[in-house]
């Protein structure tokens, strides 16, 4: 079984667990368990080393620490795919790249058009731009052999490039005021990582120890802490002198996949997907924030991705993957509107200090938009995509 096949199997299984975590969060928030659910998420946790104090509620430890591990894994995947995988040549990268870019830009434009004029609401412009690869592949897994493997790989390539876009967006638009002293420590940690890579150090321990220092410095610097995971991944070596030995990057990627798919992402979903439905009416979806998010996910994603792919193929810039039809490509484009995990993460950065009803509204829009995309994409691939692959 290839590394990509193992990845797809883990991601699809993780998608089902994400669905379960989402349902559990809704039940906990809207039942007698609500006080206990809130109490768990608000539990203060403090880490003290000398004068260094990290004090956060459990929810922020999940969002800042566990998601840094998730982004570390994303960074490992990005590096491997760019150097030796699906994104390693212009011919392989051009079609999913322009599709992913359109899938980021068009939803953001739809959200902006609906919320223009409200400076607080405009902080959420990037929320519908994200794609949840675990959920999307989970839906594809339900379809079995009706979905060709080439379509799953194409979705994976789009999601990888989508993650690059999310990383850039978080770094540029959702970081706080910079602390230059902590930024200097982070830069020093990166220099040490570069030295370890240059010296060909193959042990994981030195990288991970410096990675923890880098995470603390980035957390305190004002740049979002999850970016430390991406930075660390860029210095993990992929080359090895012994052809029989797996590179450190591949070993770490393999070791982390199960933990991220079956623990970190479900825990994140459980901690962030709880939305109190009491007094909430479907007409609330007509509020600008949830409407912009839902339309961005449902309409913007498919419009941007499918239109650009069609234009690129007709212009001769690329061709459809083998054994993939246009209707299957359209169904996949709709599935890219499942934002869920990454949309929730970006929304927590956008509205964590906004107050008012923004937090409830944006979660409502993410859930509705993701559910519509999941159901519509499944139905098209199930009933209109032709014979089994």
C-alpha positions in Angstrom: 0.0 0.0 0.0 1.5 3.4 -1.0 1.8 6.3 1.3 -1.0 8.2 -0.6 -3.3 5.2 -0.2 -2.6 5.0 3.5 -3.3 8.7 3.7 -6.6 8.4 2.0 -7.7 5.5 4.1 -6.8 7.4 7.3 -8.5 10.6 6.1 -11.7 8.9 5.1 -12.0 7.0 8.4 -11.2 10.3 10.2 -14.0 11.9 8.3 -16.5 9.6 9.9 -15.1 10.3 13.4 -15.3 14.1 12.7 -19.0 13.6 11.9 -19.5 11.8 15.2 -17.6 14.6 17.1 -19.7 17.2 15.5 -22.9 15.5 16.5 -21.7 15.0 20.1 -20.8 18.7 20.4 -24.3 19.7 19.2 -25.9 17.2 21.7 -23.7 18.4 24.6 -24.4 22.1 23.9 -28.2 21.5 23.6 -28.9 19.1 26.4 -28.5 18.8 30.2 -24.8 18.2 29.5 -24.4 21.9 28.6 -23.0 23.1 31.9 -20.4 20.3 31.9 -19.5 20.9 28.3 -18.9 24.6 28.9 -17.0 23.8 32.2 -14.6 21.5 30.4 -13.9 24.0 27.6 -13.3 26.8 30.1 -11.1 24.8 32.4 -8.0 27.0 33.0 -4.6 25.2 32.3 -1.4 26.9 33.3 2.2 26.0 32.3 4.9 27.7 34.2 8.7 27.5 33.6 10.5 30.1 35.7 9.1 33.5 34.7 7.5 32.1 31.5 3.8 31.6 32.1 1.3 30.1 29.6 -2.2 30.3 31.0 -5.2 29.5 28.8 -8.6 27.8 29.0 -8.7 24.3 27.6 -10.4 25.6 24.4 -7.4 27.8 23.5 -5.0 25.0 24.3 -6.9 22.9 21.7 -6.9 25.7 19.1 -3.3 26.9 19.7 -1.4 23.7 20.6 -3.2 20.8 19.1 -3.8 22.6 15.9 -0.1 23.4 15.7 0.5 19.7 15.6 -2.1 19.4 12.8 -0.4 22.2 10.8 2.9 20.5 11.4 1.5 17.4 9.7 0.1 19.6 6.9 3.6 21.1 6.5 5.1 17.6 6.2 2.6 16.7 3.6 3.2 19.9 1.6 6.9 19.5 1.6 6.8 15.8 0.5 4.2 16.5 -2.2 6.1 19.5 -3.6 9.5 17.7 -3.6 8.4 14.2 -4.6 4.7 13.8 -5.0 1.5 15.1 -6.6 2.8 18.7 -6.8 6.3 18.0 -7.9 6.0 19.1 -11.5 4.2 22.0 -13.4 2.1 19.5 -15.3 0.8 17.9 -12.1 0.3 21.2 -10.2 -1.3 23.6 -12.6 -4.9 22.4 -12.8 -5.4 21.7 -9.0 -3.5 24.9 -8.2 -5.7 27.3 -10.3 -8.7 25.4 -9.1 -7.7 25.8 -5.4 -7.0 29.5 -5.9 -10.4 30.1 -7.5 -11.9 28.1 -4.7 -10.4 30.5 -2.2 -11.1 33.8 -4.1 -14.7 33.3 -5.2 -16.2 32.3 -1.8 -14.3 35.3 -0.3 -15.8 37.6 -2.9 -19.3 36.3 -2.3 -18.9 36.8 1.5 -17.5 40.3 1.0 -20.3 41.3 -1.3 -22.9 40.4 1.3 -21.1 41.8 4.4 -19.4 44.9 2.9 -19.8 47.9 5.1 -19.7 46.0 8.5 -16.1 46.1 9.6 -16.5 43.4 12.2 -18.3 41.0 9.9 -15.6 41.7 7.3 -13.1 40.0 9.5 -14.7 36.7 8.5 -14.1 37.1 4.8 -11.8 34.0 4.7 -14.1 31.6 6.5 -15.8 30.1 3.4 -12.5 29.8 1.6 -11.4 26.6 3.5 -12.0 23.0 2.5 -12.1 20.2 5.1 -10.2 17.3 3.4 -11.1 14.7 6.0 -14.9 15.4 5.7 -14.7 15.5 1.9 -12.8 12.3 1.6 -15.2 10.8 4.2 -18.1 11.5 1.9 -16.2 10.0 -1.0 -15.6 6.9 1.1 -19.3 6.4 1.4 -19.5 6.1 -2.4 -16.9 3.3 -2.6 -16.0 2.3 -6.2 -18.3 4.8 -7.7 -15.6 7.4 -7.3 -12.3 6.8 -9.3 -9.1 6.9 -7.4 -7.9 9.7 -9.7 -10.7 12.0 -8.5 -9.7 11.4 -4.8 -6.1 12.3 -5.6 -7.2 15.4 -7.5 -9.3 16.4 -4.5 -6.3 15.8 -2.3 -4.1 18.0 -4.4 -6.7 20.8 -4.3 -6.9 20.5 -0.5 -3.1 20.6 -0.1 -2.9 23.9 -2.1 -6.0 25.1 -0.2 -4.1 24.5 3.0 -1.2 26.6 1.7 -3.7 29.4 1.1 -5.1 29.1 4.6 -1.6 29.3 6.1 -0.8 32.5 4.2 -4.2 34.0 5.1 -3.7 33.2 8.8 -0.1 34.6 8.8 -1.1 37.8 7.0 -4.6 38.7 8.3 -5.1 36.9 11.6 -1.9 37.5 13.6 -1.8 40.1 16.4 0.7 42.9 17.2 4.2 41.7 16.8 6.5 41.3 19.9 9.9 41.8 18.3 11.8 40.2 21.2 9.8 37.0 20.9 10.0 37.2 17.1 13.8 37.3 17.4 13.7 34.1 19.6 11.5 32.5 16.9 14.0 33.5 14.2 16.9 32.1 16.3 15.0 28.8 16.6 14.4 28.7 12.9 18.2 29.3 12.4 18.9 26.3 14.6 16.5 24.2 12.7 18.2 25.2 9.4 21.5 24.2 10.9 20.2 20.8 12.0 18.8 20.2 8.5 22.1 21.4 6.9 24.1 19.0 9.1 21.8 16.1 8.1 20.6 15.3 11.6 18.2 12.4 11.2 17.0 12.1 14.8 13.5 13.6 15.5 14.3 14.7 19.1 16.5 17.8 18.3 13.9 19.1 15.8 11.0 18.6 18.2 12.7 20.2 21.2 13.6 23.3 19.1 10.1 23.1 17.6 8.5 23.5 21.1 10.7 26.6 21.7 9.7 27.9 18.4 6.0 27.3 19.2 6.2 29.2 22.5 8.1 32.1 20.9 5.6 32.4 18.0 2.7 32.2 20.5 4.1 35.1 22.5 5.2 37.0 19.4 1.7 37.9 18.1 1.9 35.6 15.1 -0.6 32.8 15.3 1.0 29.8 17.1 -0.1 27.2 14.5 2.3 28.7 12.0 5.2 27.3 14.1 4.1 23.8 13.0 4.4 24.8 9.4 7.8 26.4 9.9 9.1 23.3 11.8 7.9 21.0 9.0 9.9 22.9 6.4 13.2 21.8 8.0 12.5 18.1 8.6 14.8 16.2 6.1 13.2 14.2 3.3 16.5 12.8 2.0 18.3 9.8 3.4 21.7 8.3 2.6 20.5 4.8 3.1 17.9 3.8 0.5 16.6 1.1 2.9 15.9 3.7 5.6 12.8 5.8 5.6 13.4 9.6 5.7 12.6 11.3 9.0 9.9 13.3 7.3 8.1 10.2 6.1 8.5 8.5 9.5 7.0 11.5 11.3 4.2 11.9 8.8 3.3 8.2 9.2 3.5 8.4 13.0 1.3 11.5 13.2 -1.4 10.6 10.8 -3.4 8.4 13.1 -3.1 10.8 16.0 -4.3 13.8 13.9 -7.1 11.9 12.1 -8.5 10.1 15.2 -7.6 12.4 18.1 -6.6 16.0 17.3 -9.2 16.9 14.6 -12.2 15.2 16.4 -11.2 16.9 19.7 -11.0 20.2 17.8 -14.4 19.6 16.2 -16.0 18.7 19.6 -14.5 21.8 21.2 -15.6 24.2 18.5 -18.7 22.8 16.9 -21.1 23.3 19.9 -23.8 25.7 18.8 -26.8 26.5 21.0 -29.8 25.9 18.9 -32.3 27.2 21.4 -34.2 30.1 19.9 -32.3 29.8 16.7 -34.5 29.8 13.6 -33.7 28.9 10.0 -34.5 32.5 9.1 -31.4 33.5 11.1 -29.5 32.2 8.1 -30.6 35.3 6.3 -28.3 37.4 8.5 -25.3 38.7 6.5 -22.6 36.7 8.3 -24.1 33.1 8.1 -25.6 33.8 4.7 -22.2 35.0 3.3 -20.5 31.9 4.8 -23.1 29.4 3.5 -23.3 30.9 0.0 -19.6 31.1 -0.2 -19.2 27.4 0.7 -22.2 26.1 -1.4 -22.1 28.4 -4.4 -18.6 30.0 -4.3 -16.6 26.9 -4.0 -18.3 25.0 -6.8 -18.5 28.1 -9.1 -14.8 29.0 -8.6 -13.3 25.5 -8.8 -15.5 23.9 -11.6 -15.5 27.0 -13.8 -11.7 27.4 -13.7 -11.1 23.7 -14.4 -13.5 23.8 -17.4 -11.8 26.9 -18.8 -8.3 25.6 -18.2 -9.1 22.2 -19.9 -10.8 24.0 -22.9 -7.8 26.3 -23.2 -5.4 23.3 -23.2 -3.7 24.2 -19.9 -4.5 20.8 -18.5 -6.7 17.8 -18.9 -9.2 15.9 -16.7 -7.7 13.1 -14.6 -7.9 9.6 -16.1 -11.4 8.0 -16.0 -12.9 11.2 -14.5 -16.0 12.6 -16.1 -17.2 16.2 -16.1 -20.1 15.4 -13.8 -17.8 13.7 -11.4 -15.5 16.7 -11.4 -18.6 18.9 -10.7 -19.6 16.7 -7.8 -16.1 16.9 -6.4 -16.2 20.7 -6.7 -19.4 20.8 -4.6 -17.7 18.6 -1.9 -15.0 21.2 -1.7 -17.6 23.4 -0.1 -17.4 21.3 3.1 -15.4 23.8 5.2 -16.2 22.6 8.7 -12.9 22.1 10.6 -10.7 24.7 8.8 -13.7 27.2 8.6 -14.3 26.8 12.3 -10.6 27.4 13.0 -10.5 30.6 10.9 -13.7 31.8 12.3 -12.4 31.4 15.9 -9.5 33.7 14.9 -11.8 36.2 13.1 -14.4 36.6 15.8 -12.8 35.5 19.1 -13.0 39.1 20.4 -15.9 40.4 18.4 -18.6 39.9 21.0 -22.3 40.1 20.1 -23.9 37.2 18.2 -21.1 36.7 15.6 -19.8 33.5 17.1 -23.2 31.7 16.9 -24.0 33.2 13.5 -20.8 32.1 11.8 -21.0 28.6 13.2 -24.5 28.3 12.0 -23.4 29.4 8.5 -20.5 26.9 8.5 -22.6 24.0 9.6 -25.5 24.7 7.1 -23.2 25.4 4.2 -21.0 22.3 4.9 -24.1 20.0 5.2 -25.6 21.3 2.0 -22.3 20.8 0.2 -21.9 17.3 1.6 -25.4 16.2 0.7 -25.4 17.7 -2.8 -22.0 16.4 -3.6 -22.9 12.9 -2.4 -26.1 12.8 -4.4 -24.5 14.0 -7.6 -21.6 11.5 -7.3 -24.0 8.7 -6.3 -26.7 9.0 -8.8 -25.4 11.0 -11.8 -21.8 10.0 -12.2 -22.3 7.0 -14.3 -20.9 3.5 -13.9 -18.7 2.3 -11.1 -15.0 3.1 -11.5 
